Amino acid sequence: MKGIWWKLLAVVLVIYTIIAGFTVEVPALAILHETIRNLFFHVTMWFGMMILMLISVVYSIKFLSASEESNDIVASEAAHVGMLFGSMGLATGMVWAYFTWGDWWVNDPKLNGAAVTMLVYLAYFTLRGSMDDPMKRAKVSAVYNIFAFVLLIVFLKILPDMTDSLHPGNGGNPGFNTYDTTPQLKMVFYPAIIGWTLLGVWIVSLRVRLKTLVINDKENQ
């Protein structure tokens, strides 16, 4: 993505999300109460994570088809930032669980699936770090990245939908769209998804540029 407009948009939307997220009027829902404000952070960060992981797997596929090192760099750095967003989503989810379900961690398919997904991607980075040959590392990790993204969909979407889950929209529980969702919630929720995602893409672009500079510097020595 070229230009500075989308970076400015990312900053504006994230600031808007933080301010409006704590000040907008929220519906008085049973159990959730004021904790529904975490919808603007926990859920939207996970949206950002999944989009970043999608970008990562797309560039892994591009690498397998063209064997260009730049594609491997983007795939790796998008996965790194996706893990950052996943960690923040997991942390905010634990806080939400404590205030709504009474414990930091409960035996819930989506929570357990999120933990397994994080471990799957940690294995991706471990795999990359275990090989010295750049081309071999890129090819093997690209194949594994496709496998990891499939597991992400399975553990975060398919399995929770098939089993009983405390999360809204899973296991027979209604999603937020069937609650008394106010226009105020939507006016923060959707911009938050865009804002966090653009921020993630911005961080990825910075990491890609830095990694490329480091590689070029080594080649020129």
PyMOL commands that place a pseudoatom at each C-alpha (Angstrom):
pseudoatom trace, name=CA, resn=MET, resi=1, chain=A, elem=C, hetatm=0, pos=[0.000, 0.000, 0.000]
pseudoatom trace, name=CA, resn=LYS, resi=2, chain=A, elem=C, hetatm=0, pos=[1.486, 3.313, -1.129]
pseudoatom trace, name=CA, resn=GLY, resi=3, chain=A, elem=C, hetatm=0, pos=[0.926, 6.776, 0.238]
pseudoatom trace, name=CA, resn=ILE, resi=4, chain=A, elem=C, hetatm=0, pos=[0.475, 8.117, 3.741]
pseudoatom trace, name=CA, resn=TRP, resi=5, chain=A, elem=C, hetatm=0, pos=[-3.322, 8.450, 3.797]
pseudoatom trace, name=CA, resn=TRP, resi=6, chain=A, elem=C, hetatm=0, pos=[-3.983, 4.938, 5.111]
pseudoatom trace, name=CA, resn=LYS, resi=7, chain=A, elem=C, hetatm=0, pos=[-1.423, 5.398, 7.895]
pseudoatom trace, name=CA, resn=LEU, resi=8, chain=A, elem=C, hetatm=0, pos=[-3.138, 8.591, 9.001]
pseudoatom trace, name=CA, resn=LEU, resi=9, chain=A, elem=C, hetatm=0, pos=[-6.450, 6.769, 8.789]
pseudoatom trace, name=CA, resn=ALA, resi=10, chain=A, elem=C, hetatm=0, pos=[-5.055, 3.984, 11.008]
pseudoatom trace, name=CA, resn=VAL, resi=11, chain=A, elem=C, hetatm=0, pos=[-3.945, 6.506, 13.654]
pseudoatom trace, name=CA, resn=VAL, resi=12, chain=A, elem=C, hetatm=0, pos=[-7.261, 8.360, 13.581]
pseudoatom trace, name=CA, resn=LEU, resi=13, chain=A, elem=C, hetatm=0, pos=[-9.351, 5.173, 13.815]
pseudoatom trace, name=CA, resn=VAL, resi=14, chain=A, elem=C, hetatm=0, pos=[-7.284, 3.651, 16.656]
pseudoatom trace, name=CA, resn=ILE, resi=15, chain=A, elem=C, hetatm=0, pos=[-7.458, 6.889, 18.666]
pseudoatom trace, name=CA, resn=TYR, resi=16, chain=A, elem=C, hetatm=0, pos=[-11.188, 7.075, 17.941]
pseudoatom trace, name=CA, resn=THR, resi=17, chain=A, elem=C, hetatm=0, pos=[-11.619, 3.456, 19.051]
pseudoatom trace, name=CA, resn=ILE, resi=18, chain=A, elem=C, hetatm=0, pos=[-9.817, 4.019, 22.354]
pseudoatom trace, name=CA, resn=ILE, resi=19, chain=A, elem=C, hetatm=0, pos=[-11.690, 7.229, 23.209]
pseudoatom trace, name=CA, resn=ALA, resi=20, chain=A, elem=C, hetatm=0, pos=[-15.133, 6.157, 21.984]
pseudoatom trace, name=CA, resn=GLY, resi=21, chain=A, elem=C, hetatm=0, pos=[-14.630, 2.632, 23.312]
pseudoatom trace, name=CA, resn=PHE, resi=22, chain=A, elem=C, hetatm=0, pos=[-14.558, 3.939, 26.871]
pseudoatom trace, name=CA, resn=THR, resi=23, chain=A, elem=C, hetatm=0, pos=[-17.125, 6.722, 26.514]
pseudoatom trace, name=CA, resn=VAL, resi=24, chain=A, elem=C, hetatm=0, pos=[-19.846, 5.567, 24.089]
pseudoatom trace, name=CA, resn=GLU, resi=25, chain=A, elem=C, hetatm=0, pos=[-23.189, 4.550, 25.566]
pseudoatom trace, name=CA, resn=VAL, resi=26, chain=A, elem=C, hetatm=0, pos=[-23.536, 0.759, 25.685]
pseudoatom trace, name=CA, resn=PRO, resi=27, chain=A, elem=C, hetatm=0, pos=[-26.670, -1.392, 26.099]
pseudoatom trace, name=CA, resn=ALA, resi=28, chain=A, elem=C, hetatm=0, pos=[-27.449, -2.828, 29.537]
pseudoatom trace, name=CA, resn=LEU, resi=29, chain=A, elem=C, hetatm=0, pos=[-27.021, -6.524, 28.768]
pseudoatom trace, name=CA, resn=ALA, resi=30, chain=A, elem=C, hetatm=0, pos=[-27.240, -9.230, 31.425]
pseudoatom trace, name=CA, resn=ILE, resi=31, chain=A, elem=C, hetatm=0, pos=[-23.867, -10.572, 32.652]
pseudoatom trace, name=CA, resn=LEU, resi=32, chain=A, elem=C, hetatm=0, pos=[-21.888, -8.432, 30.200]
pseudoatom trace, name=CA, resn=HIS, resi=33, chain=A, elem=C, hetatm=0, pos=[-22.841, -4.968, 31.472]
pseudoatom trace, name=CA, resn=GLU, resi=34, chain=A, elem=C, hetatm=0, pos=[-19.948, -2.514, 30.897]
pseudoatom trace, name=CA, resn=THR, resi=35, chain=A, elem=C, hetatm=0, pos=[-17.583, -5.304, 29.839]
pseudoatom trace, name=CA, resn=ILE, resi=36, chain=A, elem=C, hetatm=0, pos=[-19.198, -5.257, 26.412]
pseudoatom trace, name=CA, resn=ARG, resi=37, chain=A, elem=C, hetatm=0, pos=[-16.771, -2.404, 25.697]
pseudoatom trace, name=CA, resn=ASN, resi=38, chain=A, elem=C, hetatm=0, pos=[-14.135, -5.097, 25.244]
pseudoatom trace, name=CA, resn=LEU, resi=39, chain=A, elem=C, hetatm=0, pos=[-15.943, -5.867, 21.990]
pseudoatom trace, name=CA, resn=PHE, resi=40, chain=A, elem=C, hetatm=0, pos=[-14.013, -2.942, 20.516]
pseudoatom trace, name=CA, resn=PHE, resi=41, chain=A, elem=C, hetatm=0, pos=[-10.655, -4.380, 21.562]
pseudoatom trace, name=CA, resn=HIS, resi=42, chain=A, elem=C, hetatm=0, pos=[-10.722, -8.147, 22.076]
pseudoatom trace, name=CA, resn=VAL, resi=43, chain=A, elem=C, hetatm=0, pos=[-12.881, -9.074, 19.085]
pseudoatom trace, name=CA, resn=THR, resi=44, chain=A, elem=C, hetatm=0, pos=[-11.456, -6.491, 16.694]
pseudoatom trace, name=CA, resn=MET, resi=45, chain=A, elem=C, hetatm=0, pos=[-7.854, -7.453, 17.523]
pseudoatom trace, name=CA, resn=TRP, resi=46, chain=A, elem=C, hetatm=0, pos=[-8.695, -11.059, 16.669]
pseudoatom trace, name=CA, resn=PHE, resi=47, chain=A, elem=C, hetatm=0, pos=[-10.194, -9.843, 13.388]
pseudoatom trace, name=CA, resn=GLY, resi=48, chain=A, elem=C, hetatm=0, pos=[-6.920, -8.043, 12.737]
pseudoatom trace, name=CA, resn=MET, resi=49, chain=A, elem=C, hetatm=0, pos=[-4.940, -11.159, 13.614]
pseudoatom trace, name=CA, resn=MET, resi=50, chain=A, elem=C, hetatm=0, pos=[-6.901, -13.346, 11.213]
pseudoatom trace, name=CA, resn=ILE, resi=51, chain=A, elem=C, hetatm=0, pos=[-6.529, -10.822, 8.388]
pseudoatom trace, name=CA, resn=LEU, resi=52, chain=A, elem=C, hetatm=0, pos=[-2.769, -10.623, 9.004]
pseudoatom trace, name=CA, resn=MET, resi=53, chain=A, elem=C, hetatm=0, pos=[-2.492, -14.407, 9.057]
pseudoatom trace, name=CA, resn=LEU, resi=54, chain=A, elem=C, hetatm=0, pos=[-4.439, -14.483, 5.789]
pseudoatom trace, name=CA, resn=ILE, resi=55, chain=A, elem=C, hetatm=0, pos=[-1.934, -12.036, 4.295]
pseudoatom trace, name=CA, resn=SER, resi=56, chain=A, elem=C, hetatm=0, pos=[0.858, -14.266, 5.590]
pseudoatom trace, name=CA, resn=VAL, resi=57, chain=A, elem=C, hetatm=0, pos=[-0.493, -17.430, 3.993]
pseudoatom trace, name=CA, resn=VAL, resi=58, chain=A, elem=C, hetatm=0, pos=[-1.221, -15.637, 0.697]
pseudoatom trace, name=CA, resn=TYR, resi=59, chain=A, elem=C, hetatm=0, pos=[2.426, -14.558, 0.481]
pseudoatom trace, name=CA, resn=SER, resi=60, chain=A, elem=C, hetatm=0, pos=[3.553, -18.065, 1.414]
pseudoatom trace, name=CA, resn=ILE, resi=61, chain=A, elem=C, hetatm=0, pos=[1.561, -19.378, -1.535]
pseudoatom trace, name=CA, resn=LYS, resi=62, chain=A, elem=C, hetatm=0, pos=[3.063, -16.654, -3.740]
pseudoatom trace, name=CA, resn=PHE, resi=63, chain=A, elem=C, hetatm=0, pos=[6.520, -17.740, -2.627]
pseudoatom trace, name=CA, resn=LEU, resi=64, chain=A, elem=C, hetatm=0, pos=[5.825, -21.373, -3.503]
pseudoatom trace, name=CA, resn=SER, resi=65, chain=A, elem=C, hetatm=0, pos=[4.729, -20.305, -6.969]
pseudoatom trace, name=CA, resn=ALA, resi=66, chain=A, elem=C, hetatm=0, pos=[7.533, -17.807, -7.665]
pseudoatom trace, name=CA, resn=SER, resi=67, chain=A, elem=C, hetatm=0, pos=[10.317, -18.490, -5.097]
pseudoatom trace, name=CA, resn=GLU, resi=68, chain=A, elem=C, hetatm=0, pos=[10.912, -14.778, -4.522]
pseudoatom trace, name=CA, resn=GLU, resi=69, chain=A, elem=C, hetatm=0, pos=[12.547, -13.983, -1.192]
pseudoatom trace, name=CA, resn=SER, resi=70, chain=A, elem=C, hetatm=0, pos=[10.459, -10.831, -0.775]
pseudoatom trace, name=CA, resn=ASN, resi=71, chain=A, elem=C, hetatm=0, pos=[7.306, -12.955, -0.541]
pseudoatom trace, name=CA, resn=ASP, resi=72, chain=A, elem=C, hetatm=0, pos=[8.832, -15.065, 2.224]
pseudoatom trace, name=CA, resn=ILE, resi=73, chain=A, elem=C, hetatm=0, pos=[9.783, -11.919, 4.150]
pseudoatom trace, name=CA, resn=VAL, resi=74, chain=A, elem=C, hetatm=0, pos=[6.231, -10.560, 3.985]
pseudoatom trace, name=CA, resn=ALA, resi=75, chain=A, elem=C, hetatm=0, pos=[4.782, -13.932, 5.003]
pseudoatom trace, name=CA, resn=SER, resi=76, chain=A, elem=C, hetatm=0, pos=[7.090, -14.173, 8.007]
pseudoatom trace, name=CA, resn=GLU, resi=77, chain=A, elem=C, hetatm=0, pos=[6.620, -10.595, 9.205]
pseudoatom trace, name=CA, resn=ALA, resi=78, chain=A, elem=C, hetatm=0, pos=[2.825, -10.711, 8.764]
pseudoatom trace, name=CA, resn=ALA, resi=79, chain=A, elem=C, hetatm=0, pos=[2.772, -13.848, 10.915]
pseudoatom trace, name=CA, resn=HIS, resi=80, chain=A, elem=C, hetatm=0, pos=[4.907, -12.107, 13.570]
pseudoatom trace, name=CA, resn=VAL, resi=81, chain=A, elem=C, hetatm=0, pos=[2.541, -9.135, 13.782]
pseudoatom trace, name=CA, resn=GLY, resi=82, chain=A, elem=C, hetatm=0, pos=[-0.446, -11.468, 13.630]
pseudoatom trace, name=CA, resn=MET, resi=83, chain=A, elem=C, hetatm=0, pos=[0.932, -13.228, 16.694]
pseudoatom trace, name=CA, resn=LEU, resi=84, chain=A, elem=C, hetatm=0, pos=[1.263, -9.868, 18.442]
pseudoatom trace, name=CA, resn=PHE, resi=85, chain=A, elem=C, hetatm=0, pos=[-2.394, -9.119, 17.762]
pseudoatom trace, name=CA, resn=GLY, resi=86, chain=A, elem=C, hetatm=0, pos=[-3.337, -12.645, 18.768]
pseudoatom trace, name=CA, resn=SER, resi=87, chain=A, elem=C, hetatm=0, pos=[-1.507, -12.224, 22.082]
pseudoatom trace, name=CA, resn=MET, resi=88, chain=A, elem=C, hetatm=0, pos=[-3.294, -8.930, 22.756]
pseudoatom trace, name=CA, resn=GLY, resi=89, chain=A, elem=C, hetatm=0, pos=[-6.601, -10.521, 21.803]
pseudoatom trace, name=CA, resn=LEU, resi=90, chain=A, elem=C, hetatm=0, pos=[-5.903, -13.432, 24.138]
pseudoatom trace, name=CA, resn=ALA, resi=91, chain=A, elem=C, hetatm=0, pos=[-4.963, -11.098, 27.005]
pseudoatom trace, name=CA, resn=THR, resi=92, chain=A, elem=C, hetatm=0, pos=[-8.053, -8.902, 26.597]
pseudoatom trace, name=CA, resn=GLY, resi=93, chain=A, elem=C, hetatm=0, pos=[-10.165, -12.058, 26.288]
pseudoatom trace, name=CA, resn=MET, resi=94, chain=A, elem=C, hetatm=0, pos=[-8.848, -13.360, 29.599]
pseudoatom trace, name=CA, resn=VAL, resi=95, chain=A, elem=C, hetatm=0, pos=[-9.764, -10.077, 31.294]
pseudoatom trace, name=CA, resn=TRP, resi=96, chain=A, elem=C, hetatm=0, pos=[-13.239, -10.275, 29.771]
pseudoatom trace, name=CA, resn=ALA, resi=97, chain=A, elem=C, hetatm=0, pos=[-13.608, -13.888, 30.892]
pseudoatom trace, name=CA, resn=TYR, resi=98, chain=A, elem=C, hetatm=0, pos=[-12.674, -12.978, 34.460]
pseudoatom trace, name=CA, resn=PHE, resi=99, chain=A, elem=C, hetatm=0, pos=[-15.341, -10.296, 34.773]
pseudoatom trace, name=CA, resn=THR, resi=100, chain=A, elem=C, hetatm=0, pos=[-18.107, -12.187, 32.958]
pseudoatom trace, name=CA, resn=TRP, resi=101, chain=A, elem=C, hetatm=0, pos=[-17.434, -15.861, 33.725]
pseudoatom trace, name=CA, resn=GLY, resi=102, chain=A, elem=C, hetatm=0, pos=[-15.594, -15.467, 37.030]
pseudoatom trace, name=CA, resn=ASP, resi=103, chain=A, elem=C, hetatm=0, pos=[-12.241, -16.928, 35.971]
pseudoatom trace, name=CA, resn=TRP, resi=104, chain=A, elem=C, hetatm=0, pos=[-9.289, -15.940, 33.795]
pseudoatom trace, name=CA, resn=TRP, resi=105, chain=A, elem=C, hetatm=0, pos=[-9.598, -19.167, 31.818]
pseudoatom trace, name=CA, resn=VAL, resi=106, chain=A, elem=C, hetatm=0, pos=[-12.543, -21.529, 31.442]
pseudoatom trace, name=CA, resn=ASN, resi=107, chain=A, elem=C, hetatm=0, pos=[-12.923, -24.819, 29.600]
pseudoatom trace, name=CA, resn=ASP, resi=108, chain=A, elem=C, hetatm=0, pos=[-14.355, -23.315, 26.425]
pseudoatom trace, name=CA, resn=PRO, resi=109, chain=A, elem=C, hetatm=0, pos=[-13.726, -24.657, 22.891]
pseudoatom trace, name=CA, resn=LYS, resi=110, chain=A, elem=C, hetatm=0, pos=[-12.908, -21.244, 21.455]
pseudoatom trace, name=CA, resn=LEU, resi=111, chain=A, elem=C, hetatm=0, pos=[-10.519, -20.342, 24.280]
pseudoatom trace, name=CA, resn=ASN, resi=112, chain=A, elem=C, hetatm=0, pos=[-8.757, -23.687, 24.012]
pseudoatom trace, name=CA, resn=GLY, resi=113, chain=A, elem=C, hetatm=0, pos=[-8.727, -23.394, 20.229]
pseudoatom trace, name=CA, resn=ALA, resi=114, chain=A, elem=C, hetatm=0, pos=[-7.148, -19.946, 20.483]
pseudoatom trace, name=CA, resn=ALA, resi=115, chain=A, elem=C, hetatm=0, pos=[-4.399, -21.333, 22.718]
pseudoatom trace, name=CA, resn=VAL, resi=116, chain=A, elem=C, hetatm=0, pos=[-3.717, -24.213, 20.328]
pseudoatom trace, name=CA, resn=THR, resi=117, chain=A, elem=C, hetatm=0, pos=[-3.638, -21.796, 17.385]
pseudoatom trace, name=CA, resn=MET, resi=118, chain=A, elem=C, hetatm=0, pos=[-1.017, -19.678, 19.134]
pseudoatom trace, name=CA, resn=LEU, resi=119, chain=A, elem=C, hetatm=0, pos=[1.077, -22.791, 19.758]
pseudoatom trace, name=CA, resn=VAL, resi=120, chain=A, elem=C, hetatm=0, pos=[0.760, -23.803, 16.099]
pseudoatom trace, name=CA, resn=TYR, resi=121, chain=A, elem=C, hetatm=0, pos=[2.185, -20.468, 15.003]
pseudoatom trace, name=CA, resn=LEU, resi=122, chain=A, elem=C, hetatm=0, pos=[4.889, -20.572, 17.669]
pseudoatom trace, name=CA, resn=ALA, resi=123, chain=A, elem=C, hetatm=0, pos=[5.918, -23.855, 16.063]
pseudoatom trace, name=CA, resn=TYR, resi=124, chain=A, elem=C, hetatm=0, pos=[6.065, -21.992, 12.723]
pseudoatom trace, name=CA, resn=PHE, resi=125, chain=A, elem=C, hetatm=0, pos=[8.651, -19.580, 14.111]
pseudoatom trace, name=CA, resn=THR, resi=126, chain=A, elem=C, hetatm=0, pos=[10.546, -22.408, 15.786]
pseudoatom trace, name=CA, resn=LEU, resi=127, chain=A, elem=C, hetatm=0, pos=[10.645, -24.221, 12.458]
pseudoatom trace, name=CA, resn=ARG, resi=128, chain=A, elem=C, hetatm=0, pos=[12.012, -21.148, 10.684]
pseudoatom trace, name=CA, resn=GLY, resi=129, chain=A, elem=C, hetatm=0, pos=[14.681, -20.714, 13.336]
pseudoatom trace, name=CA, resn=SER, resi=130, chain=A, elem=C, hetatm=0, pos=[15.820, -24.325, 13.073]
pseudoatom trace, name=CA, resn=MET, resi=131, chain=A, elem=C, hetatm=0, pos=[17.096, -24.054, 9.480]
pseudoatom trace, name=CA, resn=ASP, resi=132, chain=A, elem=C, hetatm=0, pos=[20.072, -22.065, 8.250]
pseudoatom trace, name=CA, resn=ASP, resi=133, chain=A, elem=C, hetatm=0, pos=[19.576, -22.422, 4.505]
pseudoatom trace, name=CA, resn=PRO, resi=134, chain=A, elem=C, hetatm=0, pos=[17.343, -19.454, 3.447]
pseudoatom trace, name=CA, resn=MET, resi=135, chain=A, elem=C, hetatm=0, pos=[15.668, -21.192, 0.515]
pseudoatom trace, name=CA, resn=LYS, resi=136, chain=A, elem=C, hetatm=0, pos=[14.981, -24.407, 2.409]
pseudoatom trace, name=CA, resn=ARG, resi=137, chain=A, elem=C, hetatm=0, pos=[13.651, -22.413, 5.374]
pseudoatom trace, name=CA, resn=ALA, resi=138, chain=A, elem=C, hetatm=0, pos=[11.363, -20.394, 3.128]
pseudoatom trace, name=CA, resn=LYS, resi=139, chain=A, elem=C, hetatm=0, pos=[9.951, -23.433, 1.304]
pseudoatom trace, name=CA, resn=VAL, resi=140, chain=A, elem=C, hetatm=0, pos=[9.363, -25.586, 4.373]
pseudoatom trace, name=CA, resn=SER, resi=141, chain=A, elem=C, hetatm=0, pos=[7.872, -22.749, 6.420]
pseudoatom trace, name=CA, resn=ALA, resi=142, chain=A, elem=C, hetatm=0, pos=[5.625, -21.721, 3.504]
pseudoatom trace, name=CA, resn=VAL, resi=143, chain=A, elem=C, hetatm=0, pos=[4.126, -25.206, 3.367]
pseudoatom trace, name=CA, resn=TYR, resi=144, chain=A, elem=C, hetatm=0, pos=[3.727, -25.265, 7.140]
pseudoatom trace, name=CA, resn=ASN, resi=145, chain=A, elem=C, hetatm=0, pos=[2.121, -21.811, 7.077]
pseudoatom trace, name=CA, resn=ILE, resi=146, chain=A, elem=C, hetatm=0, pos=[-0.656, -23.120, 4.839]
pseudoatom trace, name=CA, resn=PHE, resi=147, chain=A, elem=C, hetatm=0, pos=[-1.215, -25.962, 7.284]
pseudoatom trace, name=CA, resn=ALA, resi=148, chain=A, elem=C, hetatm=0, pos=[-1.206, -23.493, 10.207]
pseudoatom trace, name=CA, resn=PHE, resi=149, chain=A, elem=C, hetatm=0, pos=[-3.843, -21.257, 8.606]
pseudoatom trace, name=CA, resn=VAL, resi=150, chain=A, elem=C, hetatm=0, pos=[-6.127, -24.225, 7.972]
pseudoatom trace, name=CA, resn=LEU, resi=151, chain=A, elem=C, hetatm=0, pos=[-5.829, -25.144, 11.656]
pseudoatom trace, name=CA, resn=LEU, resi=152, chain=A, elem=C, hetatm=0, pos=[-6.604, -21.537, 12.599]
pseudoatom trace, name=CA, resn=ILE, resi=153, chain=A, elem=C, hetatm=0, pos=[-9.932, -21.785, 10.768]
pseudoatom trace, name=CA, resn=VAL, resi=154, chain=A, elem=C, hetatm=0, pos=[-10.648, -25.174, 12.313]
pseudoatom trace, name=CA, resn=PHE, resi=155, chain=A, elem=C, hetatm=0, pos=[-9.885, -24.174, 15.908]
pseudoatom trace, name=CA, resn=LEU, resi=156, chain=A, elem=C, hetatm=0, pos=[-11.359, -20.665, 15.859]
pseudoatom trace, name=CA, resn=LYS, resi=157, chain=A, elem=C, hetatm=0, pos=[-14.386, -21.159, 13.636]
pseudoatom trace, name=CA, resn=ILE, resi=158, chain=A, elem=C, hetatm=0, pos=[-15.369, -24.708, 12.732]
pseudoatom trace, name=CA, resn=LEU, resi=159, chain=A, elem=C, hetatm=0, pos=[-14.975, -26.541, 16.057]
pseudoatom trace, name=CA, resn=PRO, resi=160, chain=A, elem=C, hetatm=0, pos=[-16.592, -23.801, 18.223]
pseudoatom trace, name=CA, resn=ASP, resi=161, chain=A, elem=C, hetatm=0, pos=[-19.564, -23.768, 15.837]
pseudoatom trace, name=CA, resn=MET, resi=162, chain=A, elem=C, hetatm=0, pos=[-19.952, -27.532, 16.197]
pseudoatom trace, name=CA, resn=THR, resi=163, chain=A, elem=C, hetatm=0, pos=[-19.717, -27.692, 19.999]
pseudoatom trace, name=CA, resn=ASP, resi=164, chain=A, elem=C, hetatm=0, pos=[-21.137, -25.911, 23.025]
pseudoatom trace, name=CA, resn=SER, resi=165, chain=A, elem=C, hetatm=0, pos=[-19.307, -22.645, 23.635]
pseudoatom trace, name=CA, resn=LEU, resi=166, chain=A, elem=C, hetatm=0, pos=[-19.781, -19.704, 25.962]
pseudoatom trace, name=CA, resn=HIS, resi=167, chain=A, elem=C, hetatm=0, pos=[-18.820, -17.316, 23.197]
pseudoatom trace, name=CA, resn=PRO, resi=168, chain=A, elem=C, hetatm=0, pos=[-21.663, -15.461, 21.436]
pseudoatom trace, name=CA, resn=GLY, resi=169, chain=A, elem=C, hetatm=0, pos=[-22.400, -16.878, 18.022]
pseudoatom trace, name=CA, resn=ASN, resi=170, chain=A, elem=C, hetatm=0, pos=[-21.045, -20.343, 18.854]
pseudoatom trace, name=CA, resn=GLY, resi=171, chain=A, elem=C, hetatm=0, pos=[-22.592, -23.570, 20.086]
pseudoatom trace, name=CA, resn=GLY, resi=172, chain=A, elem=C, hetatm=0, pos=[-26.154, -22.302, 19.960]
pseudoatom trace, name=CA, resn=ASN, resi=173, chain=A, elem=C, hetatm=0, pos=[-25.411, -18.981, 21.673]
pseudoatom trace, name=CA, resn=PRO, resi=174, chain=A, elem=C, hetatm=0, pos=[-26.755, -15.994, 19.741]
pseudoatom trace, name=CA, resn=GLY, resi=175, chain=A, elem=C, hetatm=0, pos=[-24.213, -13.602, 18.255]
pseudoatom trace, name=CA, resn=PHE, resi=176, chain=A, elem=C, hetatm=0, pos=[-24.039, -9.944, 19.161]
pseudoatom trace, name=CA, resn=ASN, resi=177, chain=A, elem=C, hetatm=0, pos=[-26.037, -9.056, 16.078]
pseudoatom trace, name=CA, resn=THR, resi=178, chain=A, elem=C, hetatm=0, pos=[-29.093, -10.724, 17.598]
pseudoatom trace, name=CA, resn=TYR, resi=179, chain=A, elem=C, hetatm=0, pos=[-28.747, -8.847, 20.887]
pseudoatom trace, name=CA, resn=ASP, resi=180, chain=A, elem=C, hetatm=0, pos=[-30.046, -5.342, 21.439]
pseudoatom trace, name=CA, resn=THR, resi=181, chain=A, elem=C, hetatm=0, pos=[-27.015, -3.965, 19.594]
pseudoatom trace, name=CA, resn=THR, resi=182, chain=A, elem=C, hetatm=0, pos=[-27.136, -0.201, 19.401]
pseudoatom trace, name=CA, resn=PRO, resi=183, chain=A, elem=C, hetatm=0, pos=[-26.002, 1.972, 16.501]
pseudoatom trace, name=CA, resn=GLN, resi=184, chain=A, elem=C, hetatm=0, pos=[-23.393, 3.423, 18.875]
pseudoatom trace, name=CA, resn=LEU, resi=185, chain=A, elem=C, hetatm=0, pos=[-21.743, 0.003, 19.216]
pseudoatom trace, name=CA, resn=LYS, resi=186, chain=A, elem=C, hetatm=0, pos=[-21.595, -0.461, 15.455]
pseudoatom trace, name=CA, resn=MET, resi=187, chain=A, elem=C, hetatm=0, pos=[-20.166, 3.033, 14.981]
pseudoatom trace, name=CA, resn=VAL, resi=188, chain=A, elem=C, hetatm=0, pos=[-17.154, 2.001, 17.074]
pseudoatom trace, name=CA, resn=PHE, resi=189, chain=A, elem=C, hetatm=0, pos=[-16.916, -1.711, 16.266]
pseudoatom trace, name=CA, resn=TYR, resi=190, chain=A, elem=C, hetatm=0, pos=[-16.503, -1.490, 12.483]
pseudoatom trace, name=CA, resn=PRO, resi=191, chain=A, elem=C, hetatm=0, pos=[-14.016, 1.414, 12.505]
pseudoatom trace, name=CA, resn=ALA, resi=192, chain=A, elem=C, hetatm=0, pos=[-12.075, -0.487, 15.186]
pseudoatom trace, name=CA, resn=ILE, resi=193, chain=A, elem=C, hetatm=0, pos=[-11.639, -3.491, 12.893]
pseudoatom trace, name=CA, resn=ILE, resi=194, chain=A, elem=C, hetatm=0, pos=[-10.332, -1.249, 10.116]
pseudoatom trace, name=CA, resn=GLY, resi=195, chain=A, elem=C, hetatm=0, pos=[-8.125, 0.746, 12.480]
pseudoatom trace, name=CA, resn=TRP, resi=196, chain=A, elem=C, hetatm=0, pos=[-6.429, -2.212, 14.196]
pseudoatom trace, name=CA, resn=THR, resi=197, chain=A, elem=C, hetatm=0, pos=[-5.973, -3.991, 10.864]
pseudoatom trace, name=CA, resn=LEU, resi=198, chain=A, elem=C, hetatm=0, pos=[-4.405, -0.974, 9.176]
pseudoatom trace, name=CA, resn=LEU, resi=199, chain=A, elem=C, hetatm=0, pos=[-2.130, -0.516, 12.184]
pseudoatom trace, name=CA, resn=GLY, resi=200, chain=A, elem=C, hetatm=0, pos=[-1.059, -4.140, 11.845]
pseudoatom trace, name=CA, resn=VAL, resi=201, chain=A, elem=C, hetatm=0, pos=[-0.367, -3.732, 8.126]
pseudoatom trace, name=CA, resn=TRP, resi=202, chain=A, elem=C, hetatm=0, pos=[1.664, -0.612, 8.897]
pseudoatom trace, name=CA, resn=ILE, resi=203, chain=A, elem=C, hetatm=0, pos=[3.783, -2.500, 11.439]
pseudoatom trace, name=CA, resn=VAL, resi=204, chain=A, elem=C, hetatm=0, pos=[4.261, -5.319, 8.917]
pseudoatom trace, name=CA, resn=SER, resi=205, chain=A, elem=C, hetatm=0, pos=[5.457, -2.861, 6.263]
pseudoatom trace, name=CA, resn=LEU, resi=206, chain=A, elem=C, hetatm=0, pos=[7.993, -1.377, 8.690]
pseudoatom trace, name=CA, resn=ARG, resi=207, chain=A, elem=C, hetatm=0, pos=[9.283, -4.824, 9.680]
pseudoatom trace, name=CA, resn=VAL, resi=208, chain=A, elem=C, hetatm=0, pos=[9.541, -5.873, 6.018]
pseudoatom trace, name=CA, resn=ARG, resi=209, chain=A, elem=C, hetatm=0, pos=[11.569, -2.764, 5.173]
pseudoatom trace, name=CA, resn=LEU, resi=210, chain=A, elem=C, hetatm=0, pos=[13.869, -3.332, 8.152]
pseudoatom trace, name=CA, resn=LYS, resi=211, chain=A, elem=C, hetatm=0, pos=[14.346, -7.025, 7.333]
pseudoatom trace, name=CA, resn=THR, resi=212, chain=A, elem=C, hetatm=0, pos=[15.082, -6.192, 3.688]
pseudoatom trace, name=CA, resn=LEU, resi=213, chain=A, elem=C, hetatm=0, pos=[17.677, -3.601, 4.703]
pseudoatom trace, name=CA, resn=VAL, resi=214, chain=A, elem=C, hetatm=0, pos=[19.383, -6.092, 7.024]
pseudoatom trace, name=CA, resn=ILE, resi=215, chain=A, elem=C, hetatm=0, pos=[19.517, -8.760, 4.296]
pseudoatom trace, name=CA, resn=ASN, resi=216, chain=A, elem=C, hetatm=0, pos=[20.844, -6.307, 1.703]
pseudoatom trace, name=CA, resn=ASP, resi=217, chain=A, elem=C, hetatm=0, pos=[23.464, -5.065, 4.152]
pseudoatom trace, name=CA, resn=LYS, resi=218, chain=A, elem=C, hetatm=0, pos=[24.699, -8.609, 4.772]
pseudoatom trace, name=CA, resn=GLU, resi=219, chain=A, elem=C, hetatm=0, pos=[24.867, -9.315, 1.032]
pseudoatom trace, name=CA, resn=ASN, resi=220, chain=A, elem=C, hetatm=0, pos=[26.916, -6.163, 0.436]
pseudoatom trace, name=CA, resn=GLN, resi=221, chain=A, elem=C, hetatm=0, pos=[29.487, -6.987, 3.109]
for i in range(1, 221): cmd.bond("trace and resi %d" % i, "trace and resi %d" % (i + 1))
show_as sticks, trace
zoom trace
